[in-house]
Amino acid sequence: MKLENLGEAIVSSTAFAGIGVVVFAVAFWLMTKITPFSVRKEIEEDQNTALAIIMAGVLIGIALIIAAAISG
């Protein structure tokens, strides 16, 4: 791999990673705003394990979709 191609690959990888993190953060923020209750209170104070598992599953699914979209 030539040096020019390496630099180009690093820049594009960084750009896609940044876009992926932003989309992931927006999705998480949107999930917390849509719920009619405080997600933080339910998970931290009330120890709602089911909600934590559901949130984790949704976030993993969003991460997989973003990864597939970035990789083409």
PDB file of N, CA, C and O in Angstrom:
ATOM      1  N   MET A   1       0.847  -1.173   0.000  1.00  0.00           N
ATOM      2  CA  MET A   1       0.000   0.000   0.000  1.00  0.00           C
ATOM      3  C   MET A   1       0.889   1.231   0.000  1.00  0.00           C
ATOM      4  O   MET A   1       1.817   1.343   0.801  1.00  0.00           O
ATOM      5  N   LYS A   2       0.599   2.142  -0.897  1.00  0.00           N
ATOM      6  CA  LYS A   2       1.382   3.366  -0.992  1.00  0.00           C
ATOM      7  C   LYS A   2       1.057   4.292   0.168  1.00  0.00           C
ATOM      8  O   LYS A   2       0.003   4.187   0.796  1.00  0.00           O
ATOM      9  N   LEU A   3       1.979   5.193   0.437  1.00  0.00           N
ATOM     10  CA  LEU A   3       1.810   6.118   1.552  1.00  0.00           C
ATOM     11  C   LEU A   3       0.603   7.027   1.347  1.00  0.00           C
ATOM     12  O   LEU A   3      -0.096   7.354   2.307  1.00  0.00           O
ATOM     13  N   GLU A   4       0.348   7.444   0.089  1.00  0.00           N
ATOM     14  CA  GLU A   4      -0.809   8.297  -0.170  1.00  0.00           C
ATOM     15  C   GLU A   4      -2.112   7.544   0.122  1.00  0.00           C
ATOM     16  O   GLU A   4      -3.051   8.105   0.686  1.00  0.00           O
ATOM     17  N   ASN A   5      -2.151   6.287  -0.265  1.00  0.00           N
ATOM     18  CA  ASN A   5      -3.357   5.490  -0.016  1.00  0.00           C
ATOM     19  C   ASN A   5      -3.560   5.253   1.470  1.00  0.00           C
ATOM     20  O   ASN A   5      -4.697   5.213   1.940  1.00  0.00           O
ATOM     21  N   LEU A   6      -2.471   5.094   2.217  1.00  0.00           N
ATOM     22  CA  LEU A   6      -2.579   4.878   3.660  1.00  0.00           C
ATOM     23  C   LEU A   6      -3.163   6.100   4.342  1.00  0.00           C
ATOM     24  O   LEU A   6      -4.049   5.982   5.189  1.00  0.00           O
ATOM     25  N   GLY A   7      -2.669   7.275   3.973  1.00  0.00           N
ATOM     26  CA  GLY A   7      -3.198   8.515   4.549  1.00  0.00           C
ATOM     27  C   GLY A   7      -4.663   8.707   4.212  1.00  0.00           C
ATOM     28  O   GLY A   7      -5.454   9.127   5.057  1.00  0.00           O
ATOM     29  N   GLU A   8      -5.021   8.399   2.981  1.00  0.00           N
ATOM     30  CA  GLU A   8      -6.413   8.520   2.545  1.00  0.00           C
ATOM     31  C   GLU A   8      -7.305   7.546   3.315  1.00  0.00           C
ATOM     32  O   GLU A   8      -8.423   7.888   3.698  1.00  0.00           O
ATOM     33  N   ALA A   9      -6.803   6.338   3.536  1.00  0.00           N
ATOM     34  CA  ALA A   9      -7.568   5.335   4.278  1.00  0.00           C
ATOM     35  C   ALA A   9      -7.757   5.753   5.732  1.00  0.00           C
ATOM     36  O   ALA A   9      -8.827   5.544   6.304  1.00  0.00           O
ATOM     37  N   ILE A  10      -6.736   6.335   6.326  1.00  0.00           N
ATOM     38  CA  ILE A  10      -6.838   6.786   7.719  1.00  0.00           C
ATOM     39  C   ILE A  10      -7.850   7.921   7.847  1.00  0.00           C
ATOM     40  O   ILE A  10      -8.661   7.934   8.773  1.00  0.00           O
ATOM     41  N   VAL A  11      -7.800   8.867   6.921  1.00  0.00           N
ATOM     42  CA  VAL A  11      -8.744   9.992   6.960  1.00  0.00           C
ATOM     43  C   VAL A  11     -10.174   9.511   6.762  1.00  0.00           C
ATOM     44  O   VAL A  11     -11.075   9.949   7.478  1.00  0.00           O
ATOM     45  N   SER A  12     -10.398   8.624   5.808  1.00  0.00           N
ATOM     46  CA  SER A  12     -11.767   8.153   5.566  1.00  0.00           C
ATOM     47  C   SER A  12     -12.261   7.296   6.725  1.00  0.00           C
ATOM     48  O   SER A  12     -13.436   7.364   7.085  1.00  0.00           O
ATOM     49  N   SER A  13     -11.383   6.494   7.312  1.00  0.00           N
ATOM     50  CA  SER A  13     -11.781   5.688   8.472  1.00  0.00           C
ATOM     51  C   SER A  13     -12.149   6.566   9.655  1.00  0.00           C
ATOM     52  O   SER A  13     -13.122   6.299  10.359  1.00  0.00           O
ATOM     53  N   THR A  14     -11.369   7.609   9.868  1.00  0.00           N
ATOM     54  CA  THR A  14     -11.658   8.539  10.962  1.00  0.00           C
ATOM     55  C   THR A  14     -12.975   9.264  10.722  1.00  0.00           C
ATOM     56  O   THR A  14     -13.756   9.455  11.654  1.00  0.00           O
ATOM     57  N   ALA A  15     -13.225   9.668   9.489  1.00  0.00           N
ATOM     58  CA  ALA A  15     -14.473  10.361   9.170  1.00  0.00           C
ATOM     59  C   ALA A  15     -15.672   9.443   9.381  1.00  0.00           C
ATOM     60  O   ALA A  15     -16.671   9.850   9.975  1.00  0.00           O
ATOM     61  N   PHE A  16     -15.577   8.203   8.895  1.00  0.00           N
ATOM     62  CA  PHE A  16     -16.693   7.272   9.078  1.00  0.00           C
ATOM     63  C   PHE A  16     -16.897   6.929  10.545  1.00  0.00           C
ATOM     64  O   PHE A  16     -18.038   6.794  10.988  1.00  0.00           O
ATOM     65  N   ALA A  17     -15.825   6.786  11.305  1.00  0.00           N
ATOM     66  CA  ALA A  17     -15.953   6.506  12.741  1.00  0.00           C
ATOM     67  C   ALA A  17     -16.633   7.668  13.456  1.00  0.00           C
ATOM     68  O   ALA A  17     -17.482   7.461  14.322  1.00  0.00           O
ATOM     69  N   GLY A  18     -16.257   8.885  13.091  1.00  0.00           N
ATOM     70  CA  GLY A  18     -16.887  10.061  13.701  1.00  0.00           C
ATOM     71  C   GLY A  18     -18.369  10.139  13.379  1.00  0.00           C
ATOM     72  O   GLY A  18     -19.187  10.427  14.252  1.00  0.00           O
ATOM     73  N   ILE A  19     -18.710   9.883  12.124  1.00  0.00           N
ATOM     74  CA  ILE A  19     -20.123   9.894  11.729  1.00  0.00           C
ATOM     75  C   ILE A  19     -20.886   8.795  12.466  1.00  0.00           C
ATOM     76  O   ILE A  19     -22.009   9.014  12.921  1.00  0.00           O
ATOM     77  N   GLY A  20     -20.281   7.623  12.583  1.00  0.00           N
ATOM     78  CA  GLY A  20     -20.927   6.517  13.284  1.00  0.00           C
ATOM     79  C   GLY A  20     -21.177   6.829  14.745  1.00  0.00           C
ATOM     80  O   GLY A  20     -22.242   6.511  15.273  1.00  0.00           O
ATOM     81  N   VAL A  21     -20.201   7.452  15.411  1.00  0.00           N
ATOM     82  CA  VAL A  21     -20.358   7.811  16.826  1.00  0.00           C
ATOM     83  C   VAL A  21     -21.457   8.852  16.993  1.00  0.00           C
ATOM     84  O   VAL A  21     -22.248   8.777  17.934  1.00  0.00           O
ATOM     85  N   VAL A  22     -21.509   9.821  16.087  1.00  0.00           N
ATOM     86  CA  VAL A  22     -22.546  10.857  16.163  1.00  0.00           C
ATOM     87  C   VAL A  22     -23.932  10.241  15.970  1.00  0.00           C
ATOM     88  O   VAL A  22     -24.855  10.552  16.722  1.00  0.00           O
ATOM     89  N   VAL A  23     -24.084   9.380  14.979  1.00  0.00           N
ATOM     90  CA  VAL A  23     -25.379   8.727  14.738  1.00  0.00           C
ATOM     91  C   VAL A  23     -25.771   7.872  15.936  1.00  0.00           C
ATOM     92  O   VAL A  23     -26.935   7.859  16.337  1.00  0.00           O
ATOM     93  N   PHE A  24     -24.807   7.158  16.506  1.00  0.00           N
ATOM     94  CA  PHE A  24     -25.073   6.322  17.676  1.00  0.00           C
ATOM     95  C   PHE A  24     -25.512   7.187  18.862  1.00  0.00           C
ATOM     96  O   PHE A  24     -26.453   6.828  19.570  1.00  0.00           O
ATOM     97  N   ALA A  25     -24.848   8.307  19.081  1.00  0.00           N
ATOM     98  CA  ALA A  25     -25.204   9.196  20.188  1.00  0.00           C
ATOM     99  C   ALA A  25     -26.594   9.794  19.996  1.00  0.00           C
ATOM    100  O   ALA A  25     -27.363   9.908  20.950  1.00  0.00           O
ATOM    101  N   VAL A  26     -26.914  10.174  18.762  1.00  0.00           N
ATOM    102  CA  VAL A  26     -28.247  10.720  18.481  1.00  0.00           C
ATOM    103  C   VAL A  26     -29.320   9.657  18.718  1.00  0.00           C
ATOM    104  O   VAL A  26     -30.383   9.957  19.261  1.00  0.00           O
ATOM    105  N   ALA A  27     -29.044   8.423  18.315  1.00  0.00           N
ATOM    106  CA  ALA A  27     -30.009   7.340  18.530  1.00  0.00           C
ATOM    107  C   ALA A  27     -30.226   7.091  20.024  1.00  0.00           C
ATOM    108  O   ALA A  27     -31.358   6.884  20.461  1.00  0.00           O
ATOM    109  N   PHE A  28     -29.151   7.111  20.803  1.00  0.00           N
ATOM    110  CA  PHE A  28     -29.290   6.913  22.251  1.00  0.00           C
ATOM    111  C   PHE A  28     -30.064   8.062  22.883  1.00  0.00           C
ATOM    112  O   PHE A  28     -30.937   7.835  23.720  1.00  0.00           O
ATOM    113  N   TRP A  29     -29.751   9.295  22.489  1.00  0.00           N
ATOM    114  CA  TRP A  29     -30.456  10.459  23.017  1.00  0.00           C
ATOM    115  C   TRP A  29     -31.944  10.390  22.670  1.00  0.00           C
ATOM    116  O   TRP A  29     -32.798  10.697  23.501  1.00  0.00           O
ATOM    117  N   LEU A  30     -32.243   9.984  21.437  1.00  0.00           N
ATOM    118  CA  LEU A  30     -33.625   9.885  21.000  1.00  0.00           C
ATOM    119  C   LEU A  30     -34.375   8.814  21.796  1.00  0.00           C
ATOM    120  O   LEU A  30     -35.537   9.003  22.155  1.00  0.00           O
ATOM    121  N   MET A  31     -33.708   7.690  22.069  1.00  0.00           N
ATOM    122  CA  MET A  31     -34.356   6.633  22.860  1.00  0.00           C
ATOM    123  C   MET A  31     -34.690   7.125  24.264  1.00  0.00           C
ATOM    124  O   MET A  31     -35.755   6.810  24.794  1.00  0.00           O
ATOM    125  N   THR A  32     -33.793   7.889  24.866  1.00  0.00           N
ATOM    126  CA  THR A  32     -34.065   8.375  26.226  1.00  0.00           C
ATOM    127  C   THR A  32     -35.149   9.444  26.228  1.00  0.00           C
ATOM    128  O   THR A  32     -35.862   9.584  27.221  1.00  0.00           O
ATOM    129  N   LYS A  33     -35.294  10.201  25.142  1.00  0.00           N
ATOM    130  CA  LYS A  33     -36.330  11.240  25.080  1.00  0.00           C
ATOM    131  C   LYS A  33     -37.705  10.660  24.754  1.00  0.00           C
ATOM    132  O   LYS A  33     -38.723  11.212  25.173  1.00  0.00           O
ATOM    133  N   ILE A  34     -37.744   9.562  24.018  1.00  0.00           N
ATOM    134  CA  ILE A  34     -39.026   8.966  23.625  1.00  0.00           C
ATOM    135  C   ILE A  34     -39.706   8.273  24.798  1.00  0.00           C
ATOM    136  O   ILE A  34     -40.933   8.280  24.900  1.00  0.00           O
ATOM    137  N   THR A  35     -38.917   7.679  25.678  1.00  0.00           N
ATOM    138  CA  THR A  35     -39.506   6.931  26.791  1.00  0.00           C
ATOM    139  C   THR A  35     -40.258   7.869  27.731  1.00  0.00           C
ATOM    140  O   THR A  35     -39.801   8.982  27.989  1.00  0.00           O
ATOM    141  N   PRO A  36     -41.405   7.431  28.245  1.00  0.00           N
ATOM    142  CA  PRO A  36     -42.201   8.293  29.126  1.00  0.00           C
ATOM    143  C   PRO A  36     -41.689   8.318  30.566  1.00  0.00           C
ATOM    144  O   PRO A  36     -42.343   8.894  31.436  1.00  0.00           O
ATOM    145  N   PHE A  37     -40.551   7.715  30.831  1.00  0.00           N
ATOM    146  CA  PHE A  37     -39.990   7.679  32.185  1.00  0.00           C
ATOM    147  C   PHE A  37     -38.496   7.952  32.101  1.00  0.00           C
ATOM    148  O   PHE A  37     -37.923   7.984  31.012  1.00  0.00           O
ATOM    149  N   SER A  38     -37.874   8.147  33.245  1.00  0.00           N
ATOM    150  CA  SER A  38     -36.437   8.406  33.289  1.00  0.00           C
ATOM    151  C   SER A  38     -35.680   7.081  33.179  1.00  0.00           C
ATOM    152  O   SER A  38     -35.754   6.237  34.071  1.00  0.00           O
ATOM    153  N   VAL A  39     -34.960   6.914  32.085  1.00  0.00           N
ATOM    154  CA  VAL A  39     -34.197   5.690  31.871  1.00  0.00           C
ATOM    155  C   VAL A  39     -33.119   5.554  32.944  1.00  0.00           C
ATOM    156  O   VAL A  39     -32.902   4.464  33.474  1.00  0.00           O
ATOM    157  N   ARG A  40     -32.446   6.658  33.265  1.00  0.00           N
ATOM    158  CA  ARG A  40     -31.400   6.629  34.278  1.00  0.00           C
ATOM    159  C   ARG A  40     -31.944   6.179  35.625  1.00  0.00           C
ATOM    160  O   ARG A  40     -31.334   5.341  36.290  1.00  0.00           O
ATOM    161  N   LYS A  41     -33.093   6.727  36.038  1.00  0.00           N
ATOM    162  CA  LYS A  41     -33.687   6.362  37.322  1.00  0.00           C
ATOM    163  C   LYS A  41     -34.092   4.888  37.332  1.00  0.00           C
ATOM    164  O   LYS A  41     -33.852   4.177  38.308  1.00  0.00           O
ATOM    165  N   GLU A  42     -34.702   4.441  36.247  1.00  0.00           N
ATOM    166  CA  GLU A  42     -35.157   3.051  36.184  1.00  0.00           C
ATOM    167  C   GLU A  42     -33.993   2.067  36.284  1.00  0.00           C
ATOM    168  O   GLU A  42     -34.093   1.055  36.977  1.00  0.00           O
ATOM    169  N   ILE A  43     -32.894   2.358  35.597  1.00  0.00           N
ATOM    170  CA  ILE A  43     -31.770   1.423  35.583  1.00  0.00           C
ATOM    171  C   ILE A  43     -30.925   1.550  36.842  1.00  0.00           C
ATOM    172  O   ILE A  43     -30.588   0.537  37.455  1.00  0.00           O
ATOM    173  N   GLU A  44     -30.572   2.783  37.245  1.00  0.00           N
ATOM    174  CA  GLU A  44     -29.676   2.969  38.378  1.00  0.00           C
ATOM    175  C   GLU A  44     -30.365   2.799  39.728  1.00  0.00           C
ATOM    176  O   GLU A  44     -29.899   2.030  40.568  1.00  0.00           O
ATOM    177  N   GLU A  45     -31.461   3.502  39.940  1.00  0.00           N
ATOM    178  CA  GLU A  45     -32.090   3.507  41.262  1.00  0.00           C
ATOM    179  C   GLU A  45     -33.030   2.321  41.471  1.00  0.00           C
ATOM    180  O   GLU A  45     -33.011   1.693  42.530  1.00  0.00           O
ATOM    181  N   ASP A  46     -33.847   2.016  40.469  1.00  0.00           N
ATOM    182  CA  ASP A  46     -34.831   0.950  40.619  1.00  0.00           C
ATOM    183  C   ASP A  46     -34.291  -0.417  40.217  1.00  0.00           C
ATOM    184  O   ASP A  46     -34.994  -1.419  40.357  1.00  0.00           O
ATOM    185  N   GLN A  47     -33.056  -0.479  39.719  1.00  0.00           N
ATOM    186  CA  GLN A  47     -32.407  -1.731  39.324  1.00  0.00           C
ATOM    187  C   GLN A  47     -33.241  -2.524  38.313  1.00  0.00           C
ATOM    188  O   GLN A  47     -33.400  -3.737  38.448  1.00  0.00           O
ATOM    189  N   ASN A  48     -33.766  -1.835  37.309  1.00  0.00           N
ATOM    190  CA  ASN A  48     -34.608  -2.460  36.294  1.00  0.00           C
ATOM    191  C   ASN A  48     -33.708  -3.152  35.250  1.00  0.00           C
ATOM    192  O   ASN A  48     -33.308  -2.547  34.255  1.00  0.00           O
ATOM    193  N   THR A  49     -33.408  -4.412  35.503  1.00  0.00           N
ATOM    194  CA  THR A  49     -32.509  -5.168  34.629  1.00  0.00           C
ATOM    195  C   THR A  49     -33.121  -5.395  33.256  1.00  0.00           C
ATOM    196  O   THR A  49     -32.407  -5.384  32.254  1.00  0.00           O
ATOM    197  N   ALA A  50     -34.418  -5.599  33.194  1.00  0.00           N
ATOM    198  CA  ALA A  50     -35.075  -5.839  31.903  1.00  0.00           C
ATOM    199  C   ALA A  50     -34.925  -4.634  30.981  1.00  0.00           C
ATOM    200  O   ALA A  50     -34.653  -4.790  29.790  1.00  0.00           O
ATOM    201  N   LEU A  51     -35.099  -3.449  31.523  1.00  0.00           N
ATOM    202  CA  LEU A  51     -34.932  -2.240  30.717  1.00  0.00           C
ATOM    203  C   LEU A  51     -33.486  -2.097  30.249  1.00  0.00           C
ATOM    204  O   LEU A  51     -33.244  -1.704  29.108  1.00  0.00           O
ATOM    205  N   ALA A  52     -32.542  -2.407  31.102  1.00  0.00           N
ATOM    206  CA  ALA A  52     -31.129  -2.331  30.724  1.00  0.00           C
ATOM    207  C   ALA A  52     -30.816  -3.305  29.590  1.00  0.00           C
ATOM    208  O   ALA A  52     -30.071  -2.963  28.672  1.00  0.00           O
ATOM    209  N   ILE A  53     -31.367  -4.495  29.642  1.00  0.00           N
ATOM    210  CA  ILE A  53     -31.136  -5.487  28.594  1.00  0.00           C
ATOM    211  C   ILE A  53     -31.771  -5.043  27.283  1.00  0.00           C
ATOM    212  O   ILE A  53     -31.170  -5.200  26.219  1.00  0.00           O
ATOM    213  N   ILE A  54     -32.974  -4.493  27.349  1.00  0.00           N
ATOM    214  CA  ILE A  54     -33.641  -4.009  26.142  1.00  0.00           C
ATOM    215  C   ILE A  54     -32.862  -2.854  25.524  1.00  0.00           C
ATOM    216  O   ILE A  54     -32.660  -2.819  24.310  1.00  0.00           O
ATOM    217  N   MET A  55     -32.424  -1.908  26.357  1.00  0.00           N
ATOM    218  CA  MET A  55     -31.641  -0.775  25.852  1.00  0.00           C
ATOM    219  C   MET A  55     -30.339  -1.263  25.225  1.00  0.00           C
ATOM    220  O   MET A  55     -29.945  -0.777  24.164  1.00  0.00           O
ATOM    221  N   ALA A  56     -29.675  -2.205  25.859  1.00  0.00           N
ATOM    222  CA  ALA A  56     -28.424  -2.747  25.328  1.00  0.00           C
ATOM    223  C   ALA A  56     -28.667  -3.430  23.984  1.00  0.00           C
ATOM    224  O   ALA A  56     -27.879  -3.262  23.053  1.00  0.00           O
ATOM    225  N   GLY A  57     -29.739  -4.189  23.878  1.00  0.00           N
ATOM    226  CA  GLY A  57     -30.054  -4.863  22.617  1.00  0.00           C
ATOM    227  C   GLY A  57     -30.325  -3.887  21.494  1.00  0.00           C
ATOM    228  O   GLY A  57     -29.860  -4.081  20.371  1.00  0.00           O
ATOM    229  N   VAL A  58     -31.069  -2.846  21.787  1.00  0.00           N
ATOM    230  CA  VAL A  58     -31.361  -1.832  20.772  1.00  0.00           C
ATOM    231  C   VAL A  58     -30.080  -1.119  20.348  1.00  0.00           C
ATOM    232  O   VAL A  58     -29.862  -0.884  19.160  1.00  0.00           O
ATOM    233  N   LEU A  59     -29.236  -0.777  21.316  1.00  0.00           N
ATOM    234  CA  LEU A  59     -27.986  -0.086  20.992  1.00  0.00           C
ATOM    235  C   LEU A  59     -27.037  -0.974  20.197  1.00  0.00           C
ATOM    236  O   LEU A  59     -26.354  -0.487  19.296  1.00  0.00           O
ATOM    237  N   ILE A  60     -26.981  -2.251  20.509  1.00  0.00           N
ATOM    238  CA  ILE A  60     -26.154  -3.177  19.729  1.00  0.00           C
ATOM    239  C   ILE A  60     -26.694  -3.289  18.308  1.00  0.00           C
ATOM    240  O   ILE A  60     -25.925  -3.315  17.347  1.00  0.00           O
ATOM    241  N   GLY A  61     -28.012  -3.353  18.175  1.00  0.00           N
ATOM    242  CA  GLY A  61     -28.612  -3.385  16.837  1.00  0.00           C
ATOM    243  C   GLY A  61     -28.306  -2.143  16.032  1.00  0.00           C
ATOM    244  O   GLY A  61     -28.000  -2.239  14.843  1.00  0.00           O
ATOM    245  N   ILE A  62     -28.383  -0.975  16.654  1.00  0.00           N
ATOM    246  CA  ILE A  62     -28.061   0.278  15.966  1.00  0.00           C
ATOM    247  C   ILE A  62     -26.584   0.278  15.568  1.00  0.00           C
ATOM    248  O   ILE A  62     -26.237   0.700  14.465  1.00  0.00           O
ATOM    249  N   ALA A  63     -25.719  -0.195  16.463  1.00  0.00           N
ATOM    250  CA  ALA A  63     -24.276  -0.254  16.159  1.00  0.00           C
ATOM    251  C   ALA A  63     -24.007  -1.183  14.975  1.00  0.00           C
ATOM    252  O   ALA A  63     -23.167  -0.877  14.129  1.00  0.00           O
ATOM    253  N   LEU A  64     -24.705  -2.302  14.910  1.00  0.00           N
ATOM    254  CA  LEU A  64     -24.516  -3.217  13.784  1.00  0.00           C
ATOM    255  C   LEU A  64     -24.993  -2.599  12.469  1.00  0.00           C
ATOM    256  O   LEU A  64     -24.363  -2.785  11.428  1.00  0.00           O
ATOM    257  N   ILE A  65     -26.089  -1.875  12.518  1.00  0.00           N
ATOM    258  CA  ILE A  65     -26.586  -1.222  11.313  1.00  0.00           C
ATOM    259  C   ILE A  65     -25.607  -0.152  10.846  1.00  0.00           C
ATOM    260  O   ILE A  65     -25.333  -0.038   9.651  1.00  0.00           O
ATOM    261  N   ILE A  66     -25.080   0.634  11.783  1.00  0.00           N
ATOM    262  CA  ILE A  66     -24.102   1.658  11.419  1.00  0.00           C
ATOM    263  C   ILE A  66     -22.843   1.014  10.843  1.00  0.00           C
ATOM    264  O   ILE A  66     -22.307   1.492   9.843  1.00  0.00           O
ATOM    265  N   ALA A  67     -22.370  -0.059  11.461  1.00  0.00           N
ATOM    266  CA  ALA A  67     -21.161  -0.737  10.973  1.00  0.00           C
ATOM    267  C   ALA A  67     -21.374  -1.290   9.566  1.00  0.00           C
ATOM    268  O   ALA A  67     -20.483  -1.203   8.722  1.00  0.00           O
ATOM    269  N   ALA A  68     -22.549  -1.857   9.314  1.00  0.00           N
ATOM    270  CA  ALA A  68     -22.834  -2.398   7.980  1.00  0.00           C
ATOM    271  C   ALA A  68     -22.934  -1.269   6.953  1.00  0.00           C
ATOM    272  O   ALA A  68     -22.495  -1.425   5.813  1.00  0.00           O
ATOM    273  N   ALA A  69     -23.506  -0.145   7.350  1.00  0.00           N
ATOM    274  CA  ALA A  69     -23.631   0.985   6.418  1.00  0.00           C
ATOM    275  C   ALA A  69     -22.259   1.579   6.091  1.00  0.00           C
ATOM    276  O   ALA A  69     -22.014   1.994   4.959  1.00  0.00           O
ATOM    277  N   ILE A  70     -21.380   1.617   7.071  1.00  0.00           N
ATOM    278  CA  ILE A  70     -20.044   2.182   6.848  1.00  0.00           C
ATOM    279  C   ILE A  70     -19.205   1.244   5.982  1.00  0.00           C
ATOM    280  O   ILE A  70     -18.491   1.703   5.091  1.00  0.00           O
ATOM    281  N   SER A  71     -19.282  -0.052   6.231  1.00  0.00           N
ATOM    282  CA  SER A  71     -18.431  -0.993   5.503  1.00  0.00           C
ATOM    283  C   SER A  71     -18.914  -1.216   4.068  1.00  0.00           C
ATOM    284  O   SER A  71     -18.161  -1.701   3.224  1.00  0.00           O
ATOM    285  N   GLY A  72     -20.141  -0.866   3.804  1.00  0.00           N
ATOM    286  CA  GLY A  72     -20.624  -0.957   2.429  1.00  0.00           C
ATOM    287  C   GLY A  72     -21.214  -2.259   2.175  1.00  0.00           C
ATOM    288  O   GLY A  72     -21.677  -2.520   1.064  1.00  0.00           O
TER     289      GLY A  72
END
